[in-house]
Amino acid sequence: MSQDGDRPAEQPQVPAWLAVTVLVLLLAVVGAAGFIIRGQFEEGGSAQPSREIERKEALVEQNPEDVEGLLALGTSYHQAGRLREAIEQFDAALKIRPFDTAALYGKGLVLIDQGNDREAEETLWEVLERDPGHVLAAKTLGEFYAARGEYRSLVYTVRPVVEKNESAADLQYLMGLGYENLGRGDWAAARYRLALKYFPGMPEAQEGLERLGVVE
């Protein structure tokens, strides 16, 4: 979008309390660190019952070289909160298929939940380096930078991906959030409008426009 420009101008950030309020709303709505991209994907992840996990464990035991089976089991372990075991499955998949973006992305999500921020960031950036249009990695990194108040990093990360995937409403919202916190209300409003275009009624985007005093 031409109105974005190459780099946001240096502007005072919005008050810290507002940034925290916006972030809480964002995390409450999207949740699950990247399982849903509104405007593109409608289905999210869900908790795995123990019998389903046992079935996947049996399949992996029968065929330990099946990358897809390892990824499925790793995802189930993650959803069940078994983080160490999830990492083990994603690492096993990466030994067989180095640089597999699905395994890297899954591992990145688990690392975030483990609080291993530095390695998580590096892992998710590796996903984007190998797949520059990976909307889930961009969303997860965008939320990661929003939580840290690193809004320039948010915009830098999400913008190339959202330009390839305009209908990803969550990415449009993150761009708006980044620009709002960088003091660029005009660019933020444009992004919030795009989020609403592809996900009508999106509450975060509507509230963003209200904060900016934009009447639709």
ZALODREN-994809 format. One record per residue (C-alpha): x, z, y. Coordinates in steps of 0.001 Angstrom, whole numbers, padded with zeros to 6 digits, always signed. Example, Ala and Ser with C-alpha at 12.3 -4.5 7.8 and 13.67 -1.06 7.14 Angstrom:
2
+012300+007800-004500/+013670+007140-001060/
This chain:
216
+000000+000000+000000/+001509-001106+003259/+000320+001897+005270/+002485+004200+003148/+005752+002865+004500/+009059+003192+002732/+009558+006896+003361/+007293+009567+004857/+008338+010648+008327/+009660+014196+008646/+006713+016388+009642/+005947+020120+009526/+004355+021077+006245/+000888+022593+006053/+000668+026396+005803/+001818+027852+002493/-001588+029379+001782/-003201+025939+001953/-000654+024415-000400/-001257+027218-002904/-005035+026819-002660/-004813+023080-003272/-002476+023554-006220/-004764+026106-007868/-007667+023662-007594/-005559+020839-008972/-004411+022792-012003/-007885+024161-012666/-009390+020694-012798/-006790+018561-014548/-005282+021194-016856/-003391+020493-020061/-000332+019027-018305/-001094+015372-018549/-003628+014779-021291/-006197+013151-018980/-005774+010548-016257/-009121+010163-014559/-010018+006599-013727/-008135+005316-016796/-008531+007649-019763/-011626+009680-020433/-010574+011657-023495/-008390+014760-023402/-006589+016858-025957/-008276+019664-027851/-007170+022623-029889/-006339+021829-033501/-007942+023904-036274/-005519+025383-038773/-006756+023161-041605/-006035+020063-039523/-002516+021316-038886/-002045+021994-042598/-003163+018439-043371/-000602+017024-040938/+002111+019295-042332/+001399+017960-045813/+001652+014371-044576/+005001+015067-042917/+006278+016793-046043/+005343+013710-048061/+006975+011341-045588/+009455+013142-043282/+010627+009787-041832/+007198+008876-040453/+007632+009121-036691/+003920+008914-035979/+003274+011771-038378/+005953+013877-036709/+004476+013167-033293/+000987+014091-034450/+002187+017343-035955/+004257+018169-032876/+001250+017625-030647/-000911+019821-032865/+001684+022589-032836/+001824+022357-029043/-001945+022610-028706/-001880+025608-031035/+000784+027312-028902/+003478+026989-031557/+006034+025736-029071/+009264+026128-031031/+007807+024255-033990/+006486+021551-031676/+009970+020975-030245/+011354+020727-033774/+008927+017930-034635/+009622+015951-031465/+013374+016342-031991/+012995+015150-035585/+011135+012076-034320/+013889+011397-031780/+016556+011548-034478/+014778+008738-036285/+013764+006775-033205/+016046+007671-030292/+014523+007356-026829/+010957+007067-028156/+008871+007674-025032/+006008+009353-026889/+008397+011874-028433/+010197+012425-025119/+006926+012921-023269/+005610+015357-025858/+008861+017297-025756/+008742+017390-021961/+005282+018963-022009/+006417+021662-024413/+009526+022389-022361/+007344+022968-019310/+005217+025436-021257/+008412+027156-022408/+009486+027537-018792/+012532+025326-019346/+012031+023494-016065/+015378+021749-015731/+015367+020211-019199/+011680+019351-018868/+012319+017501-015619/+015239+015581-017121/+013235+014691-020220/+010232+013412-018277/+012475+011383-015979/+013977+009797-019075/+010453+008706-020026/+009992+007033-016634/+013409+005386-016802/+012440+003778-020094/+008810+003115-019156/+008396+002865-015356/+004625+002583-015718/+004108+005746-017802/+001148+007307-015990/+001129+010547-017979/+004786+011283-017276/+004232+010545-013581/+001203+012839-013481/+003041+015664-015219/+006079+015353-012962/+003843+015092-009904/+002116+018353-010833/+005527+019891-011587/+006805+019039-008104/+003541+020156-006468/+003897+023554-008134/+007388+023841-006643/+006345+022616-003209/+008652+019597-003544/+006338+017058-001969/+008938+014401-001199/+009950+014415-004858/+006273+014167-005793/+005765+011052-003673/+009063+009504-004779/+008111+009978-008432/+004452+008995-008414/+004385+006107-005948/+006088+003424-008119/+003821+004284-011054/+000554+004406-009140/+001306+001037-007544/+001348-000388-011072/-001762+001597-012075/-004003+001729-009018/-007037+002987-010945/-005249+006203-012023/-007298+008546-009837/-005212+011609-010612/-002084+009832-009409/-003860+008707-006239/-004890+012306-005645/-001332+013554-006164/-000089+011001-003640/-002674+012267-001170/-001614+015845-001800/+002014+014943-001250/+001341+013099+001993/-000965+015838+003276/+001741+018431+002777/+004255+016158+004495/+002015+015955+007545/+000884+012352+007004/-002862+012789+007149/-003564+009072+007553/-001720+008162+004363/-003230+011159+002562/-006780+010122+003497/-006154+006602+002195/-005009+007997-001149/-007918+010426-001415/-010300+007522-000790/-008659+005545-003588/-008996+008527-005930/-012718+008647-005137/-013035+004900-005594/-011868+005135-009180/-013330+008568-009953/-016422+009035-007776/-017150+012644-006946/-013602+013841-007664/-013776+017340-006090/-010113+017660-005143/-010141+014357-003286/-013380+015230-001508/-011965+018571-000417/-008777+016858+000703/-010781+014603+003019/-012689+017630+004300/-009437+019429+005103/-008314+016383+007015/-011580+016282+008926/-012494+012863+007545/-016222+012147+007412/-017230+009499+004875/
